[in-house]
Amino acid sequence: MFDETTAFVTGASRGIGRSIAERVVEGGGNAVIAARSDAIYDVAAELGEDAALAVETDVSDERSVSSAIEATVEEFGGLDVLVNNAAVAGPTAPVEQVPTDEWKRTLDVNLTGAFLSIKHAVPSLKQSDCGTIVNISSITGKRPLPSRTPYAATKIALIGLTRTLAFELGEYGITVNTICPGTVRTERLRRVFERHAEEMGVSFEEALQELVLDDCAIDEVQEPEEVAGLVAFLASDHGRHVTAQDINLDSGATWY
């Protein structure tokens, strides 16, 4: 499905990003493992250095993003798919207790990071026959959780970014979509809901059930591989006319 295509995946050292990179390589493509963590080198080695390139990238730093995109094009001769997955959870606190520096950091990584990656990837994506941008948002942007103001603000903003760019870039054949996962089994999910559990005075399982799973049509946590599968569809020939969409992958928790 990714045959002879190159995908730049941010936040790819673990979780959803890593699963997406794995899917790219399994599908015959080249994956750029972009993240700040040293774990990117282990991921690239496991996936095979002929098809995977590890590039240390701080998405909140424009020079770092520009250099990473340049390294991608130099290594693989172009760029076809951009997946903006890098994000921080941000603070879990009532709005009056949110430190301003943590608010700014959450926006810098989750929103400005996506903007910078798109800004520097678009010239190469315009040269591709299958230019694809996938932004990883969250249902938290659509049905916000209490005490998650910075994170929720960035995730709903990604949807606006997606819709605007889909029309701006459509004439070049570039599709732009957002995936809004629900409760995906990752380290971030556990950290966030452990904080909610502490705030609520209940167990992790009880907090997850009460805040999310009770409202799901299918009472289950999603796996990172499911998000990777949806990215693969959007980047394939079958997804060429799917654009400007925010697609929920949340077991039915959100209807819009």
C-alpha positions as a LaTeX table, in Angstrom:
\begin{tabular}{lrrr}
\hline
Residue & $x$ (\AA) & $y$ (\AA) & $z$ (\AA) \\
\hline
Met1 & 0.00 & 0.00 & 0.00 \\
Phe2 & 2.98 & 2.32 & 0.58 \\
Asp3 & 4.94 & 0.87 & $-2.33$ \\
Glu4 & 7.78 & 3.24 & $-3.28$ \\
Thr5 & 6.39 & 6.12 & $-1.24$ \\
Thr6 & 8.18 & 8.05 & 1.49 \\
Ala7 & 6.41 & 9.05 & 4.70 \\
Phe8 & 7.65 & 11.53 & 7.29 \\
Val9 & 6.13 & 10.59 & 10.65 \\
Thr10 & 6.56 & 12.83 & 13.68 \\
Gly11 & 6.45 & 11.44 & 17.19 \\
Ala12 & 7.42 & 8.09 & 15.72 \\
Ser13 & 9.59 & 6.71 & 18.51 \\
Arg14 & 6.67 & 4.92 & 20.19 \\
Gly15 & 2.92 & 4.43 & 20.33 \\
Ile16 & 0.79 & 5.51 & 17.40 \\
Gly17 & 3.69 & 7.09 & 15.49 \\
Arg18 & 5.79 & 3.97 & 15.70 \\
Ser19 & 2.88 & 1.82 & 14.52 \\
Ile20 & 2.40 & 4.11 & 11.53 \\
Ala21 & 6.10 & 3.90 & 10.63 \\
Glu22 & 5.97 & 0.12 & 10.90 \\
Arg23 & 2.93 & 0.02 & 8.59 \\
Val24 & 4.74 & 2.18 & 6.03 \\
Val25 & 7.72 & $-0.15$ & 5.88 \\
Glu26 & 5.57 & $-3.28$ & 5.87 \\
Gly27 & 3.72 & $-1.79$ & 2.89 \\
Gly28 & 6.91 & $-1.34$ & 0.89 \\
Gly29 & 7.55 & 2.33 & 1.62 \\
Asn30 & 10.23 & 4.40 & 3.31 \\
Ala31 & 9.57 & 5.75 & 6.79 \\
Val32 & 11.29 & 8.71 & 8.39 \\
Ile33 & 11.27 & 8.28 & 12.16 \\
Ala34 & 11.14 & 11.87 & 13.43 \\
Ala35 & 11.17 & 12.58 & 17.16 \\
Arg36 & 13.30 & 14.03 & 19.94 \\
Ser37 & 13.88 & 10.69 & 21.66 \\
Asp38 & 17.01 & 8.62 & 21.11 \\
Ala39 & 14.65 & 5.66 & 20.68 \\
Ile40 & 14.25 & 6.65 & 17.02 \\
Tyr41 & 17.55 & 4.92 & 16.24 \\
Asp42 & 16.36 & 1.63 & 17.73 \\
Val43 & 13.10 & 1.88 & 15.78 \\
Ala44 & 14.94 & 2.56 & 12.52 \\
Ala45 & 17.30 & $-0.35$ & 13.13 \\
Glu46 & 14.41 & $-2.71$ & 13.80 \\
Leu47 & 12.56 & $-1.60$ & 10.68 \\
Gly48 & 15.66 & $-1.84$ & 8.51 \\
Glu49 & 17.96 & 1.05 & 7.69 \\
Asp50 & 17.37 & 0.71 & 3.95 \\
Ala51 & 13.73 & 1.69 & 4.45 \\
Ala52 & 13.80 & 3.70 & 7.68 \\
Leu53 & 15.65 & 6.89 & 8.47 \\
Ala54 & 15.96 & 8.22 & 12.02 \\
Val55 & 16.07 & 12.02 & 12.22 \\
Glu56 & 16.14 & 13.83 & 15.56 \\
Thr57 & 13.42 & 16.44 & 15.27 \\
Asp58 & 11.94 & 19.01 & 17.63 \\
Val59 & 8.71 & 19.97 & 15.85 \\
Ser60 & 8.47 & 23.21 & 17.83 \\
Asp61 & 11.79 & 24.38 & 16.36 \\
Glu62 & 11.53 & 25.56 & 12.75 \\
Arg63 & 15.20 & 25.02 & 11.97 \\
Ser64 & 15.00 & 21.46 & 13.28 \\
Val65 & 11.92 & 20.71 & 11.16 \\
Ser66 & 13.42 & 22.26 & 8.03 \\
Ser67 & 16.62 & 20.24 & 8.43 \\
Ala68 & 14.68 & 17.02 & 8.99 \\
Ile69 & 12.60 & 17.50 & 5.83 \\
Glu70 & 15.75 & 18.32 & 3.85 \\
Ala71 & 17.41 & 15.13 & 5.14 \\
Thr72 & 14.34 & 13.15 & 4.08 \\
Val73 & 14.34 & 14.45 & 0.51 \\
Glu74 & 18.10 & 13.98 & 0.24 \\
Glu75 & 17.93 & 10.38 & 1.46 \\
Phe76 & 14.87 & 9.17 & $-0.46$ \\
Gly77 & 14.59 & 11.61 & $-3.35$ \\
Gly78 & 11.24 & 13.10 & $-2.34$ \\
Leu79 & 8.35 & 13.09 & 0.09 \\
Asp80 & 4.85 & 11.73 & $-0.42$ \\
Val81 & 3.18 & 11.45 & 2.99 \\
Leu82 & 3.35 & 13.66 & 6.09 \\
Val83 & 1.88 & 12.38 & 9.34 \\
Asn84 & 1.71 & 14.98 & 12.12 \\
Asn85 & 1.55 & 12.77 & 15.19 \\
Ala86 & 3.94 & 14.46 & 17.62 \\
Ala87 & 2.16 & 15.79 & 20.69 \\
Val88 & 2.48 & 16.37 & 24.38 \\
Ala89 & $-0.31$ & 15.63 & 26.84 \\
Gly90 & 0.00 & 19.00 & 28.53 \\
Pro91 & $-1.23$ & 19.72 & 32.05 \\
Thr92 & $-4.25$ & 18.09 & 33.66 \\
Ala93 & $-5.59$ & 20.85 & 35.90 \\
Pro94 & $-8.45$ & 23.33 & 36.25 \\
Val95 & $-7.88$ & 26.27 & 33.92 \\
Glu96 & $-7.02$ & 28.69 & 36.73 \\
Gln97 & $-4.19$ & 26.36 & 37.79 \\
Val98 & $-2.68$ & 25.81 & 34.33 \\
Pro99 & 0.85 & 27.27 & 34.21 \\
Thr100 & 1.15 & 29.67 & 31.29 \\
Asp101 & 4.44 & 28.14 & 30.17 \\
Glu102 & 2.80 & 24.70 & 29.97 \\
Trp103 & $-0.07$ & 26.18 & 27.93 \\
Lys104 & 2.44 & 27.66 & 25.48 \\
Arg105 & 4.48 & 24.45 & 25.31 \\
Thr106 & 1.37 & 22.40 & 24.49 \\
Leu107 & 0.46 & 24.77 & 21.65 \\
Asp108 & 4.05 & 24.89 & 20.39 \\
Val109 & 4.29 & 21.12 & 20.00 \\
Asn110 & 0.75 & 20.05 & 19.15 \\
Leu111 & $-0.30$ & 22.88 & 16.84 \\
Thr112 & 2.69 & 24.96 & 15.77 \\
Gly113 & 4.64 & 21.72 & 15.29 \\
Ala114 & 2.07 & 20.52 & 12.75 \\
Phe115 & 2.11 & 23.90 & 10.99 \\
Leu116 & 5.90 & 23.92 & 10.70 \\
Ser117 & 6.02 & 20.37 & 9.38 \\
Ile118 & 3.39 & 21.18 & 6.77 \\
Lys119 & 5.07 & 24.45 & 5.81 \\
His120 & 8.37 & 22.75 & 5.04 \\
Ala121 & 6.92 & 19.54 & 3.58 \\
Val122 & 4.50 & 21.13 & 1.09 \\
Pro123 & 7.07 & 22.04 & $-1.59$ \\
Ser124 & 8.03 & 18.37 & $-1.85$ \\
Leu125 & 4.47 & 17.09 & $-1.50$ \\
Lys126 & 3.50 & 19.24 & $-4.50$ \\
Gln127 & 5.96 & 17.22 & $-6.58$ \\
Ser128 & 4.41 & 13.90 & $-5.52$ \\
Asp129 & 1.75 & 11.97 & $-7.41$ \\
Cys130 & 0.14 & 10.99 & $-4.10$ \\
Gly131 & 0.71 & 13.91 & $-1.74$ \\
Thr132 & $-0.96$ & 13.15 & 1.59 \\
Ile133 & $-1.12$ & 14.98 & 4.92 \\
Val134 & $-2.65$ & 13.26 & 7.93 \\
Asn135 & $-2.95$ & 15.17 & 11.20 \\
Ile136 & $-3.49$ & 13.09 & 14.32 \\
Ser137 & $-5.97$ & 14.93 & 16.51 \\
Ser138 & $-8.16$ & 13.41 & 19.24 \\
Ile139 & $-11.80$ & 13.15 & 20.23 \\
Thr140 & $-10.73$ & 15.31 & 23.19 \\
Gly141 & $-10.91$ & 18.19 & 20.72 \\
Lys142 & $-14.57$ & 17.38 & 20.02 \\
Arg143 & $-15.81$ & 16.28 & 23.43 \\
Pro144 & $-13.27$ & 17.79 & 25.82 \\
Leu145 & $-12.42$ & 16.20 & 29.12 \\
Pro146 & $-12.47$ & 18.35 & 32.26 \\
Ser147 & $-9.10$ & 19.87 & 33.19 \\
Arg148 & $-7.65$ & 19.29 & 29.71 \\
Thr149 & $-7.97$ & 22.82 & 28.30 \\
Pro150 & $-4.57$ & 23.21 & 26.53 \\
Tyr151 & $-4.65$ & 19.77 & 24.91 \\
Ala152 & $-8.29$ & 20.10 & 23.81 \\
Ala153 & $-7.64$ & 23.54 & 22.30 \\
Thr154 & $-4.80$ & 22.22 & 20.15 \\
Lys155 & $-6.73$ & 19.19 & 18.97 \\
Ile156 & $-9.78$ & 21.10 & 17.77 \\
Ala157 & $-7.45$ & 23.63 & 16.12 \\
Leu158 & $-5.91$ & 20.83 & 14.03 \\
Ile159 & $-9.32$ & 20.25 & 12.48 \\
Gly160 & $-9.53$ & 23.87 & 11.36 \\
Leu161 & $-6.01$ & 23.66 & 9.99 \\
Thr162 & $-6.95$ & 20.52 & 8.08 \\
Arg163 & $-10.07$ & 21.95 & 6.45 \\
Thr164 & $-8.34$ & 25.13 & 5.33 \\
Leu165 & $-5.30$ & 23.37 & 3.88 \\
Ala166 & $-7.38$ & 20.76 & 2.07 \\
Phe167 & $-8.79$ & 23.54 & $-0.13$ \\
Glu168 & $-5.51$ & 25.42 & $-0.37$ \\
Leu169 & $-3.61$ & 22.33 & $-1.53$ \\
Gly170 & $-6.32$ & 20.44 & $-3.39$ \\
Glu171 & $-5.30$ & 21.89 & $-6.76$ \\
Tyr172 & $-1.96$ & 20.10 & $-6.35$ \\
Gly173 & $-3.64$ & 16.77 & $-5.70$ \\
Ile174 & $-2.67$ & 16.81 & $-2.02$ \\
Thr175 & $-5.22$ & 15.36 & 0.39 \\
Val176 & $-5.40$ & 16.68 & 3.95 \\
Asn177 & $-7.30$ & 14.85 & 6.67 \\
Thr178 & $-7.45$ & 14.53 & 10.42 \\
Ile179 & $-7.83$ & 11.32 & 12.40 \\
Cys180 & $-9.44$ & 11.72 & 15.83 \\
Pro181 & $-8.56$ & 8.65 & 17.91 \\
Gly182 & $-10.36$ & 7.87 & 21.12 \\
Thr183 & $-8.78$ & 5.81 & 23.87 \\
Val184 & $-5.74$ & 4.25 & 22.22 \\
Arg185 & $-3.58$ & 1.90 & 24.26 \\
Thr186 & $-0.45$ & 4.03 & 24.69 \\
Glu187 & 1.78 & 5.27 & 27.50 \\
Arg188 & 0.21 & 8.72 & 27.16 \\
Leu189 & $-3.28$ & 7.32 & 27.73 \\
Arg190 & $-2.16$ & 5.69 & 30.95 \\
Arg191 & $-0.40$ & 8.82 & 32.21 \\
Val192 & $-3.37$ & 11.08 & 31.49 \\
Phe193 & $-5.99$ & 8.82 & 33.03 \\
Glu194 & $-3.81$ & 8.10 & 36.05 \\
Arg195 & $-3.93$ & 11.86 & 36.71 \\
His196 & $-7.69$ & 11.90 & 36.19 \\
Ala197 & $-8.04$ & 8.93 & 38.54 \\
Glu198 & $-6.03$ & 10.74 & 41.21 \\
Glu199 & $-8.17$ & 13.86 & 40.78 \\
Met200 & $-11.40$ & 11.80 & 40.98 \\
Gly201 & $-10.21$ & 9.56 & 43.81 \\
Val202 & $-10.81$ & 6.35 & 41.84 \\
Ser203 & $-8.73$ & 3.72 & 40.06 \\
Phe204 & $-7.29$ & 4.12 & 36.54 \\
Glu205 & $-9.80$ & 1.61 & 35.18 \\
Glu206 & $-12.73$ & 3.38 & 36.86 \\
Ala207 & $-11.68$ & 6.80 & 35.53 \\
Leu208 & $-11.30$ & 5.47 & 31.98 \\
Gln209 & $-14.67$ & 3.74 & 32.17 \\
Glu210 & $-16.55$ & 6.73 & 33.58 \\
Leu211 & $-14.99$ & 9.45 & 31.43 \\
Val212 & $-14.91$ & 7.64 & 28.07 \\
Leu213 & $-15.82$ & 3.99 & 27.75 \\
Asp214 & $-19.33$ & 4.30 & 29.23 \\
Asp215 & $-20.20$ & 6.50 & 26.24 \\
Cys216 & $-18.78$ & 4.16 & 23.59 \\
Ala217 & $-20.90$ & 1.94 & 21.34 \\
Ile218 & $-18.12$ & $-0.64$ & 21.57 \\
Asp219 & $-16.77$ & $-0.70$ & 25.10 \\
Glu220 & $-13.12$ & $-1.22$ & 24.16 \\
Val221 & $-9.81$ & 0.61 & 23.99 \\
Gln222 & $-8.36$ & 1.01 & 20.48 \\
Glu223 & $-4.92$ & $-0.24$ & 19.45 \\
Pro224 & $-2.24$ & 1.92 & 17.75 \\
Glu225 & $-2.29$ & $-0.43$ & 14.75 \\
Glu226 & $-5.88$ & 0.63 & 14.01 \\
Val227 & $-4.80$ & 4.24 & 13.58 \\
Ala228 & $-1.94$ & 3.09 & 11.35 \\
Gly229 & $-4.41$ & 1.18 & 9.20 \\
Leu230 & $-6.53$ & 4.29 & 8.67 \\
Val231 & $-3.44$ & 6.31 & 7.73 \\
Ala232 & $-2.57$ & 3.60 & 5.19 \\
Phe233 & $-6.03$ & 3.89 & 3.61 \\
Leu234 & $-5.85$ & 7.70 & 3.39 \\
Ala235 & $-2.44$ & 7.49 & 1.73 \\
Ser236 & $-3.57$ & 4.84 & $-0.77$ \\
Asp237 & $-5.22$ & 5.16 & $-4.18$ \\
His238 & $-8.51$ & 4.28 & $-2.47$ \\
Gly239 & $-8.28$ & 7.43 & $-0.35$ \\
Arg240 & $-7.49$ & 9.97 & $-3.08$ \\
His241 & $-10.91$ & 11.61 & $-2.88$ \\
Val242 & $-11.12$ & 11.65 & 0.90 \\
Thr243 & $-9.98$ & 15.11 & 1.97 \\
Ala244 & $-10.91$ & 17.92 & 4.38 \\
Gln245 & $-12.32$ & 15.30 & 6.76 \\
Asp246 & $-11.96$ & 14.69 & 10.49 \\
Ile247 & $-12.44$ & 10.97 & 10.95 \\
Asn248 & $-13.28$ & 9.53 & 14.36 \\
Leu249 & $-11.68$ & 6.28 & 15.43 \\
Asp250 & $-13.24$ & 6.02 & 18.84 \\
Ser251 & $-15.63$ & 3.05 & 19.16 \\
Gly252 & $-18.60$ & 5.37 & 18.62 \\
Ala253 & $-17.92$ & 7.85 & 21.41 \\
Thr254 & $-18.30$ & 10.90 & 19.15 \\
Trp255 & $-20.92$ & 11.51 & 16.46 \\
Tyr256 & $-19.62$ & 14.64 & 14.74 \\
\hline
\end{tabular}
